[in-house]
Amino acid sequence: MDEEIINNLKKNNFEYVSKLGEGAFGTVIKVKHNISNQFFAIKKLNSNRNVENEDILREIQAIAQFSNPNVISYKHSFVENNELYLVMEYCPKGSLRDWLSQVGKLNIEHAVDVFLRLTHTFAFLHDKGYIHHDIKPDNLLFTEDKIKISDFGTVNTSIGTIAYSAPEMLTGDAPVDDVRIDIFSLGITFMECVTGKNPFIPWESYTGQNLIVKNANFPISKLPYWLQQLLLKACHFDASTRFQTMMEFHEAIKKRHIPQIITKELIHSGKLTNVLKMHIVARRWSHAEKFIHAYDDKSINFLIQKGKYYLGINKLEMAKKVFEDVLIKNRNASIEKNIAEIYLRLDEPSKAASILHGYINNHFTDTEAHNQLLHSYFLSDQWELGLSQVKYLVKLFPKEIIFLNNRTIFELLLNKKVSRTNHLHEQNIIGYYNYHEVIKNNNPRAYSTKKMKSLKSKLLFSEVKFKNIYKSKNTIAVEIDNEIHHCDKHIISFGRKGFDYNTFSSFDDNLISRRHFVIINQKNNVWLYDMSSFGTFVDGNKVKRNTFLLGRHEVSFGNQQIIIRSEAEKFI
């Protein structure tokens, strides 16, 4: 041992006994306290690694708060020559790694006893808000009669040892406060104890490690069936399929079987999810809202439907928050299209496209996702790319009217001849409006024929949510100067006086555009699209491209203010 270290220990009344170990963080030394004659373990931080200094300090702060017989106790620390020394409880029986080195593997009964204590202690730590992040045999120590959890330098970080890390840790998208990261690591540690082998050693690559987990290719076939099932659940690739808490893991070890798949709670949750889904599909928004408030189930499928509800009524921040909660529970949840739709409505088409590229590679026949990608090209003015892609989509899905409509849009924006017009009939509401109402009926001009972005602002991109609009009739009520008008047209346009191609054009105001905004009118699916350079305000909020209308709204544009009710029969 370095003479300087020995002298630094002496200055603080410690006598060097032996070196216990060495790692990236520093050296662990067994010492004897000259005053009390007690043995301690001292961790000396490597002086040339400043980043570990922060980790050691984090370790001190973390374990100093604990009072648990199975958590190693921190005594105090001192600094000599700008080097940090951490004085810890000494565990004379060494580490679990030492045991495995001597005996190869533990018998199952001994392992069960050890891991019952470990799961119980980690449950205690998790309840305190601490996720260890580096569970492995090296950090599990033994006294004469207790097992001790040590090395808290990685608590609540994204740091860990690769050969014990959960798949989501390797890809860098794991929340640091997810207890299931520790559950995975403890599962691998348990597996190593009863098989004598870590399945990831020798380590080759992140991809190889993930394949082992995905394929459940673990060396456990000779273990009892109950233990195989338990380890496979703890080490599942999908975090939502693992034990969700350490106490759940603990109870499974204790009872020697994993929780049953079908439960009364699961059946009840499934029924709730189906009811909510039906409300959303039927666009019974008030029923869906009441149902969510009444039950607010926390299952993943219920949360997904809850997110779709908020997305359906255009409460984007609430939808985003719910979908983030879904991904925390299950990072593999299939909600890419929902997240992409949020980004499209927030006018962040590049983010939407990035998500959709990956999704479409695995779901090539999903026409909704393809159309969302086309929408991102439309919003980001990548019209050439949009046209090249939609030409292929028309060939692949010749009966999809939305692709025919959007091919027409890209052709118009690129000032190309429209290739086909036979689909632009009156039953095709969006396509007919774009071609006949905007392009053909442009006298007086509502947009500049020399500026394609001017034309873009007047066109309606064909979205899946309006695919069957012709099958549904709805009547809205519009109050202008205390006079109520009922209108059941599918597309209702508002503009300046003198431009009679609008449904409502009585507004003598130069701050109102020729085609200022339109309402797409479908039962329980009424949307206002702003088409002006002056802006449109709904209930005092400026419309960013479009907004959802449900119930009574005050709409301001130019110097005008009108009232719109999304269902005329409820207008009071």
C-alpha positions in Angstrom: 0.0 0.0 0.0 1.2 3.5 -0.8 3.1 5.0 2.1 1.3 8.3 1.8 -2.1 6.6 2.2 -0.9 4.8 5.3 0.4 8.1 6.8 -2.9 9.8 6.0 -4.7 7.0 7.8 -2.5 7.3 10.8 -3.1 11.1 11.0 -6.8 10.1 11.6 -6.1 7.4 14.1 -6.5 4.5 11.7 -4.0 1.6 11.2 -3.8 0.1 7.8 -4.6 -3.7 7.8 -5.2 -4.8 4.2 -6.6 -3.8 0.8 -10.1 -5.1 0.3 -10.6 -4.1 -3.3 -10.0 -1.6 -6.0 -12.2 -0.1 -8.8 -12.9 2.9 -10.9 -14.0 5.0 -7.9 -10.9 4.2 -5.8 -9.5 1.8 -3.3 -11.2 0.1 -0.4 -9.1 -0.6 2.7 -9.5 -2.5 5.9 -8.3 -0.5 8.8 -8.3 -0.7 12.6 -9.3 2.3 14.7 -6.5 3.0 17.2 -8.8 4.4 19.9 -11.8 1.9 19.8 -9.9 -1.1 18.4 -12.8 -1.6 15.9 -12.3 -2.5 12.3 -13.7 -0.3 9.5 -13.6 -0.2 5.7 -12.4 3.0 4.2 -13.0 4.0 0.6 -10.3 6.4 -0.7 -11.4 8.3 -3.8 -9.0 8.3 -6.7 -7.6 11.8 -6.7 -7.5 12.1 -10.5 -11.1 11.3 -11.1 -13.1 14.4 -10.2 -16.4 13.1 -11.5 -16.3 10.2 -8.9 -15.9 12.8 -6.2 -19.4 13.9 -6.8 -20.6 10.2 -6.8 -18.9 9.5 -3.4 -20.4 12.6 -1.9 -23.8 11.4 -3.2 -23.1 8.1 -1.5 -22.3 9.8 1.8 -25.5 11.9 1.7 -27.6 8.9 0.7 -26.6 6.3 3.2 -26.2 8.8 6.0 -30.0 9.1 6.0 -30.7 5.4 6.3 -31.3 3.4 9.5 -31.7 -0.1 8.3 -29.8 -3.2 9.5 -29.3 -4.4 5.9 -27.8 -1.1 4.6 -24.2 -0.5 5.3 -23.7 2.3 7.8 -21.6 5.4 7.1 -19.5 6.6 10.0 -17.7 9.8 8.9 -15.3 11.1 6.3 -12.0 13.1 6.3 -9.8 14.8 3.7 -6.0 14.6 3.6 -3.9 16.2 0.8 -7.2 17.0 -1.0 -8.1 13.4 -1.1 -11.5 12.1 0.3 -11.6 9.2 2.6 -15.0 7.6 3.5 -15.2 5.6 6.7 -17.7 2.7 6.5 -18.9 -0.2 8.5 -16.6 -3.2 8.0 -18.2 -6.5 6.8 -15.8 -9.3 7.8 -17.5 -12.0 5.7 -16.7 -10.2 2.4 -19.0 -9.8 -0.6 -21.4 -12.0 -2.4 -18.8 -11.9 -5.2 -16.3 -13.4 -2.8 -18.7 -16.2 -1.9 -19.4 -17.0 -5.5 -15.7 -17.1 -6.2 -15.2 -19.7 -3.5 -18.3 -22.0 -4.0 -19.3 -21.3 -7.6 -23.0 -21.0 -6.9 -25.3 -21.0 -3.9 -27.8 -23.7 -3.3 -31.4 -22.6 -3.9 -32.5 -22.6 -0.3 -29.6 -20.4 0.8 -30.2 -18.1 -2.2 -33.9 -17.8 -1.4 -33.0 -16.7 2.2 -30.5 -14.1 0.9 -32.8 -12.7 -1.7 -35.8 -12.5 0.6 -33.8 -10.2 2.8 -32.5 -8.2 -0.2 -35.9 -7.7 -1.8 -37.3 -6.5 1.5 -34.4 -4.1 2.0 -34.5 -2.7 -1.6 -38.3 -2.1 -1.1 -37.3 0.0 2.0 -34.8 2.0 -0.1 -37.3 2.5 -2.9 -39.9 3.8 -0.5 -37.3 6.3 0.6 -36.9 7.4 -3.0 -33.5 5.8 -3.7 -32.9 3.6 -6.8 -29.5 1.9 -6.4 -28.7 1.5 -10.1 -25.7 -0.7 -9.5 -26.9 -3.9 -7.9 -24.4 -6.7 -8.4 -22.6 -9.3 -6.2 -19.7 -6.9 -5.5 -22.0 -4.5 -3.7 -23.7 -7.0 -1.4 -21.6 -7.6 1.7 -21.9 -9.9 4.7 -21.3 -9.5 8.4 -21.6 -12.5 10.8 -25.3 -12.6 10.6 -26.5 -10.0 8.1 -26.3 -9.1 4.4 -25.5 -5.4 3.7 -26.2 -3.3 0.7 -23.3 -1.0 -0.1 -21.9 1.4 -2.8 -24.6 4.1 -3.2 -22.5 6.2 -5.5 -24.8 5.6 -8.4 -28.1 6.3 -6.6 -30.7 7.9 -8.9 -28.3 8.3 -11.8 -28.0 6.8 -15.3 -24.8 5.0 -14.2 -24.5 1.3 -13.7 -22.5 -1.8 -14.5 -23.3 -3.0 -18.0 -23.5 -6.7 -17.2 -26.3 -6.1 -14.7 -28.1 -3.2 -16.5 -31.7 -3.3 -17.7 -32.2 -3.0 -21.5 -33.6 0.5 -21.1 -30.4 1.6 -19.3 -28.3 0.5 -22.3 -30.4 2.6 -24.7 -30.3 5.6 -22.4 -34.1 6.2 -22.3 -34.8 5.0 -18.8 -36.1 7.3 -16.2 -33.7 7.4 -13.3 -36.5 6.9 -10.7 -37.8 3.6 -12.2 -37.7 0.9 -9.5 -37.9 -1.8 -12.3 -34.2 -1.0 -13.2 -33.2 -2.4 -9.8 -35.6 -5.3 -10.1 -33.8 -6.3 -13.4 -30.4 -6.0 -11.8 -31.3 -8.0 -8.7 -32.9 -10.7 -11.0 -29.6 -11.0 -12.9 -27.7 -11.2 -9.6 -30.1 -13.9 -8.3 -29.6 -15.8 -11.6 -25.8 -15.6 -11.2 -26.1 -16.9 -7.6 -28.1 -20.0 -8.5 -26.4 -20.8 -11.9 -22.9 -19.6 -11.2 -22.9 -17.6 -14.4 -23.8 -14.1 -15.5 -25.5 -14.5 -18.9 -23.9 -11.3 -20.2 -20.3 -12.2 -19.4 -18.1 -12.2 -21.4 -19.7 -9.0 -22.7 -19.8 -8.4 -26.4 -22.2 -5.6 -27.3 -25.3 -3.8 -26.3 -27.1 -5.4 -29.2 -26.0 -8.9 -28.1 -27.1 -8.3 -24.6 -30.5 -7.0 -25.6 -31.0 -10.0 -27.9 -30.3 -12.3 -24.9 -32.9 -10.6 -22.9 -35.5 -10.3 -25.7 -35.1 -14.0 -26.5 -35.0 -15.0 -22.8 -31.8 -16.9 -23.6 -30.8 -17.4 -20.0 -28.9 -20.5 -18.6 -31.7 -21.5 -16.3 -33.2 -24.7 -17.8 -31.9 -26.9 -15.0 -33.5 -24.8 -12.3 -36.9 -25.6 -10.7 -39.8 -24.4 -12.9 -41.0 -21.9 -10.3 -37.6 -20.3 -10.1 -37.2 -20.2 -13.9 -40.6 -18.3 -14.1 -39.6 -16.0 -11.3 -36.2 -15.0 -12.9 -37.7 -14.6 -16.4 -40.3 -12.2 -15.0 -37.7 -10.2 -13.0 -35.5 -10.0 -16.1 -38.1 -9.4 -18.8 -37.1 -7.1 -21.6 -40.4 -5.2 -21.2 -40.3 -3.3 -17.9 -44.1 -3.4 -17.7 -44.0 -7.2 -17.6 -41.4 -7.4 -14.8 -42.4 -7.3 -11.1 -43.5 -3.8 -10.6 -42.2 -3.4 -7.1 -39.6 -5.1 -4.9 -42.3 -6.3 -2.5 -44.0 -8.0 -5.4 -40.7 -9.7 -6.2 -40.3 -10.5 -2.5 -43.8 -12.2 -2.3 -43.1 -14.2 -5.4 -39.9 -15.6 -3.8 -41.7 -16.3 -0.6 -44.6 -18.1 -2.2 -42.4 -19.7 -4.9 -44.7 -18.7 -7.8 -45.2 -15.6 -9.8 -48.5 -13.7 -9.5 -51.4 -15.1 -11.6 -51.9 -13.4 -14.9 -55.7 -13.2 -14.8 -57.1 -11.5 -11.7 -60.4 -9.8 -10.8 -58.6 -6.5 -10.9 -57.3 -7.2 -14.4 -60.7 -8.2 -15.7 -62.3 -5.1 -14.1 -59.6 -2.9 -15.6 -60.2 -4.5 -19.0 -63.9 -3.8 -18.8 -63.3 -0.2 -17.9 -60.9 0.2 -20.8 -63.4 -1.2 -23.3 -66.2 1.2 -22.1 -63.9 4.2 -22.3 -62.7 3.1 -25.7 -66.3 2.9 -27.0 -67.0 6.4 -25.7 -64.0 7.7 -27.6 -64.7 5.8 -30.8 -68.2 7.2 -30.8 -66.9 10.6 -29.8 -69.1 10.8 -26.8 -66.7 13.3 -25.2 -68.8 14.2 -22.1 -69.4 10.5 -21.3 -65.7 9.8 -21.7 -64.8 12.7 -19.4 -67.2 11.6 -16.7 -65.9 8.0 -17.0 -62.3 9.0 -16.6 -63.1 11.1 -13.5 -65.2 8.3 -12.0 -62.6 5.5 -12.4 -59.2 6.9 -13.5 -57.7 3.4 -13.7 -53.9 3.2 -13.7 -53.5 0.3 -16.1 -51.6 0.9 -19.3 -54.5 0.3 -21.7 -56.8 2.6 -19.7 -54.1 5.3 -19.8 -53.7 4.9 -23.5 -57.4 5.5 -24.0 -57.3 8.4 -21.6 -54.5 9.9 -23.7 -56.6 9.4 -26.9 -59.5 11.2 -25.2 -57.4 14.3 -24.5 -55.9 14.0 -28.1 -59.5 13.8 -29.5 -60.6 17.0 -27.8 -57.2 18.7 -28.6 -55.9 19.1 -25.1 -52.4 18.4 -26.3 -50.4 19.0 -23.1 -52.7 16.7 -21.1 -52.5 14.1 -23.8 -48.7 14.4 -23.9 -48.5 14.0 -20.1 -50.6 10.8 -20.1 -48.6 9.2 -22.9 -45.4 10.0 -21.1 -46.9 8.2 -18.1 -47.6 5.2 -20.4 -44.0 5.1 -21.6 -42.7 5.2 -18.1 -44.8 2.1 -17.4 -44.0 0.5 -20.7 -41.4 2.0 -23.0 -42.6 -0.4 -25.8 -46.2 0.7 -25.7 -47.5 1.2 -29.2 -48.4 4.9 -29.0 -46.1 6.3 -31.7 -48.9 7.5 -33.9 -50.5 9.3 -30.9 -47.2 11.1 -30.1 -46.7 11.9 -33.7 -50.2 13.5 -33.9 -49.4 15.6 -30.9 -46.3 17.0 -32.6 -48.2 17.6 -35.9 -50.7 19.7 -34.0 -48.0 21.5 -32.1 -46.5 22.4 -35.5 -43.4 20.3 -35.0 -43.5 18.2 -38.1 -39.8 17.1 -38.0 -40.3 15.4 -34.6 -43.4 13.7 -35.9 -41.6 12.5 -39.0 -38.8 11.1 -37.0 -41.2 9.0 -34.9 -43.2 7.9 -37.9 -40.1 6.7 -39.9 -39.3 4.1 -37.3 -43.0 3.1 -36.8 -43.7 2.7 -40.5 -40.6 0.5 -41.0 -42.4 -2.0 -38.7 -46.0 -1.3 -39.7 -45.8 -0.7 -43.4 -49.5 -1.3 -44.1 -50.7 1.3 -41.6 -52.3 3.9 -43.9 -52.9 6.3 -41.0 -49.2 6.5 -40.2 -48.4 7.0 -43.9 -50.8 9.9 -44.0 -49.4 11.5 -40.9 -46.0 11.4 -42.5 -47.5 13.1 -45.6 -49.0 15.7 -43.2 -45.5 16.4 -41.8 -44.2 17.0 -45.4 -47.2 19.3 -46.0 -46.6 21.3 -42.9 -42.8 21.6 -43.4 -43.2 22.6 -47.0 -41.4 19.5 -48.3 -43.9 19.2 -51.1 -41.7 17.4 -53.6 -41.0 14.7 -51.1 -44.6 14.5 -50.2 -45.6 14.1 -53.9 -43.0 11.4 -54.6 -44.2 9.4 -51.5 -47.9 9.8 -52.2 -47.6 8.6 -55.7 -46.4 5.3 -54.4 -49.1 5.2 -51.7 -51.8 5.7 -54.4 -50.5 2.6 -56.2 -50.2 0.6 -53.0 -53.6 1.7 -51.6 -55.7 2.7 -54.7 -58.9 2.9 -52.7 -57.7 5.3 -50.1 -59.4 8.6 -50.9 -57.2 10.5 -48.5 -54.1 9.7 -50.5 -55.8 10.8 -53.7 -56.8 14.0 -52.1 -53.3 14.7 -50.7 -51.7 13.9 -54.0 -53.9 16.6 -55.5 -52.7 19.1 -52.8 -49.0 18.5 -53.5 -49.6 18.8 -57.2 -51.4 22.1 -56.7 -48.7 23.5 -54.4 -46.0 22.5 -56.9 -48.0 24.1 -59.7 -48.3 20.9 -61.5 -51.2 19.6 -63.5 -53.6 17.6 -61.4 -53.2 14.0 -62.6 -56.8 12.9 -61.9 -60.0 14.7 -60.9 -62.7 12.0 -61.0 -62.3 11.5 -57.3 -63.0 15.1 -56.5 -66.8 14.8 -56.4 -69.2 16.3 -53.8 -69.3 13.2 -51.6 -65.5 13.6 -51.2 -66.0 16.6 -48.9 -62.3 17.7 -48.4 -61.2 17.0 -51.9 -64.1 18.7 -53.4 -63.6 21.8 -51.2 -60.0 22.2 -52.1 -60.3 21.8 -55.8 -63.7 23.3 -56.6 -64.2 25.8 -53.8 -60.6 27.1 -53.4 -58.9 26.6 -56.7 -61.8 26.8 -59.3 -63.9 29.3 -57.3 -61.1 31.9 -56.8 -62.8 35.0 -58.1 -62.2 37.4 -56.6 -58.9 36.0 -55.6 -58.6 34.7 -52.0 -54.8 33.9 -52.3 -51.9 34.9 -54.4 -51.4 32.5 -57.4 -47.6 33.5 -57.3 -47.1 32.5 -53.7 -47.7 28.9 -53.0 -47.5 29.4 -49.2 -50.5 31.7 -49.7 -52.4 28.8 -51.4 -51.2 26.4 -48.7 -52.9 28.5 -46.0 -56.3 28.1 -47.8 -56.1 24.3 -48.4 -57.3 21.6 -46.1 -55.0 18.6 -45.7 -57.1 15.3 -45.7 -56.8 13.8 -42.2 -57.9 10.4 -41.2 -60.3 11.9 -38.5 -62.4 13.3 -41.4 -62.3 10.3 -43.6 -66.0 9.4 -43.3 -67.3 12.9 -42.8 -69.9 12.6 -45.6 -71.7 9.9 -43.5 -72.4 12.3 -40.7 -74.5 15.4 -40.5 -74.3 18.0 -37.8 -75.9 21.4 -37.3 -74.0 24.2 -35.7 -75.4 27.5 -34.5 -73.7 30.8 -35.3 -74.7 34.0 -33.5 -73.8 37.2 -35.5 -75.0 40.6 -34.1 -77.6 38.8 -31.9 -79.0 36.9 -34.9 -78.8 33.1 -34.8 -78.0 31.1 -37.9 -78.1 27.3 -38.2 -75.9 25.6 -40.7 -75.4 21.9 -41.5 -72.8 22.2 -44.3 -69.8 20.0 -43.8 -67.4 22.9 -44.5 -68.5 26.3 -43.4 -66.3 29.3 -44.4 -66.1 32.8 -43.0 -64.6 35.8 -44.8 -64.8 39.4 -45.7 -67.8 41.1 -47.3 -67.8 40.9 -51.0 -66.4 37.4 -51.3 -69.6 35.5 -51.6 -68.1 32.1 -52.0 -67.9 32.0 -48.2 -70.8 30.6 -46.2 -70.8 33.7 -44.0 -69.4 36.9 -45.7 -71.2 39.8 -44.2 -68.2 41.2 -42.3 -67.2 44.6 -43.7 -63.8 44.8 -42.1 -60.4 45.1 -43.7 -58.8 43.2 -40.9 -60.7 40.1 -42.0 -59.2 38.0 -44.8 -61.1 37.0 -47.9 -61.2 33.4 -46.6 -60.5 34.0 -43.0 -61.3 30.6 -41.3 -63.4 27.5 -42.0 -65.2 25.1 -39.8 -65.1 21.4 -40.6 -68.5 20.2 -39.3 -69.0 16.6 -38.3 -71.0 15.2 -35.4 -68.9 15.5 -32.2 -65.9 16.4 -34.4 -66.1 20.1 -35.1 -62.8 21.9 -35.9 -62.0 25.5 -36.7 -59.1 26.1 -39.1 -57.5 29.5 -39.3 -56.6 30.6 -42.9 -55.8 34.2 -42.3 -52.7 36.3 -41.9 -54.5 38.4 -39.2 -55.4 35.6 -36.8 -58.4 34.1 -35.3 -59.1 33.9 -31.5 -61.3 31.3 -29.8 -62.3 32.2 -26.2 -59.4 34.7 -26.2 -56.8 32.2 -27.4 -55.1 32.6 -30.7 -55.7 29.6 -33.0 -52.5 28.0 -34.0 -53.6 26.4 -37.3 -56.7 24.7 -35.9 -58.7 24.1 -32.7 -61.4 21.8 -31.5 -64.9 23.1 -30.9 -67.1 21.5 -28.2 -70.0 23.5 -26.8 -70.2 27.3 -26.8 -67.3 29.4 -28.0 -66.6 33.1 -28.5 -64.8 33.6 -31.8 -63.0 36.9 -32.5 -61.5 37.9 -35.9 -60.7 41.4 -37.1 -63.0 43.7 -35.2 -65.8 41.1 -35.1 -66.9 38.8 -32.4 -69.4 36.0 -32.9 -70.6 33.0 -30.9 -70.4 29.4 -32.3 -72.1 26.4 -30.7 -70.9 23.1 -32.0 -74.4 21.6 -31.7 -77.3 23.9 -32.7 -80.0 22.0 -30.6 -78.1 22.8 -27.5 -77.7 26.5 -28.3 -79.3 28.7 -25.6 
